[in-house]
Amino acid sequence: MIFILKRLFTFPPFLGCISALILSQFFNLDFAEPLFDKLAATVAPLALFSVGLQLKFNGWRKLIPQISTSMLYKLILAPLCVLVLALVFDIKEDIAKISIFEAAMPTVITSSIIAEQFRLNTKLINLIIGISILVGFVTTGIWFEIIEFLF
């Protein structure tokens, strides 16, 4: 447990988030916002490009059970759980729609970074990312229609 807490409190994105929350109370960084916008615009394309370079489809058939389990949870069960919670608590505003749709988004880069950092099966994670993005085009469209019908 101590190891996990140490890893959490030394995880650079967590430190950056906490620093931003604290420093924004003491410093006005509005002058740097255009620079931050330009930097932020490059993060996702570079991350997707780097994952795309690591994506290799050889041997994917042996990993079908793991890939399908991951995608079943991420693309179907997670948004279904959020939908059920929104209906149970009678949340009908845009927050419910956005939360359900965000839960239905494919697996992305953070999982790859964490898998690499902990020396997990990066090949599997990269396959899941690549395939879930492709399958996610269909499932997010279905979830969009479900959201529009129910809300």
N, C-alpha and C positions, 0 to 999 in steps of 0.2 A: 504494500500500500504506500509506503514511504517512497519507493522507487517511482511509482506512478505519479504521485504528487510532485516529486522533484522534476520529473520529465515535463509535467504540465506547466510548472512555474518557470521552467527554462525553455519552453517552446517559443521560438521567436515570434510567430503570429500572436500568441497570447500576450507576450510582453509588449508587442507593438500596440495591441488593442488597449491594454491597461494604460500604457504610456499616453496614448492619444486621448483617452478619457480623462486622465489626470491633468495633462499639460493644457488641454483646451480650456480648463477652468482658470488658468493663470496667464496664458499667452494668447494673443490674437494672431492667428496665422492666416487670416483672410488673404493677405498679399501673396501667399504661396499657393493659393488654391488652383490657379491655372497650371502651375507646374505639377501639382499632385494629380490633376485631371489628366494631363498628358501621360504621366507615368502610369497611372491606373489603367489607361486605355491600352497600354502595351502588355499588361500582365497576362490577361486571358489568352490572347493570341500566341504569346511566347510559350505559355504553359501547354496549350493544346498542341503546338508545334513540337515541343519536346516530348510529350507523350506519344504523339504520332510517329516520331522517329523511333521510339522504343516498341511500337506495336508490330508484333510479328504473329501471323496467323497459323504458323506451323505448329502442329500438336494440339490444336484447340479442341479436337474431338474428345481427347482424354479428360478435358476440363469442363465438359458440358454440364455435369451435375452441379459443380460449384458456380459456374457462370449463371445457369438457370435459377439456382436458389437465390443468388445475389440479386438478379434482375427481377425475380418474382417479388422479393421483399421491396426493393427500391422503387420499382415502377408500378406495382399494383397494391401490395399490402400497406406500405407506409402512407400513401395518399388515401387509401380506404380507411385507415385508422383515424387520420385527421378529419376526413369527411364525417365519419361516425361521431367523433367528438364534437364537431361543429353542429351536427344535427341534434345531438343529445343536449348540448348547452344552448341551443337555439341561437347560434351566431349566424346572422344572415348578411352582415356587411361585407365590404370588400376584403376585410381582413380574413374572412373565412375562405373566400375565393382564392386569394393570394396564397394563403397557407397551404391549401390543398394542392394548388398548381405547383408551388415550390416543392412540396413533398413528392410530387410526381416527376420531378426533373431527374434526368439520368445521373449516374455516378460520375463525379468529376475529379478534378486534379488533386484535391486535398487528400483523398484516399491513396493516391499514388505516392504522394510525398511522405505520408505517414508510413506506408508499407516499405518504402525505401529506407526511411530512417530507422525502422525497427528490423530491417533485413528480413522482411516477409516475402511472400511469393509475388514479386513485382511483375513477372510475366502474366500471372493470373489477373492481377489488378489492372494492368494495362489492357488486357483482353476484355475485361469487364467494362472498362471505361469506353473502349472503342465500340464494342457491340451494343452497350446500353445507349450510347448516343444515337446509333442508327435505329435501334428499336424504339428509343424514346421519341423519335419523330412521330411514330404511330400512336404510342400510348398517351403522349401528352395531348394529342389531338382528340383522342377518346375522352380523356379526363376533362378537357375543355368543354366538350359537348355535355358531359355529365354535370359539370358545374353550372353551365348555362341553363340546363334543364331544371336543376334543383333549386337554384338561387335566382 
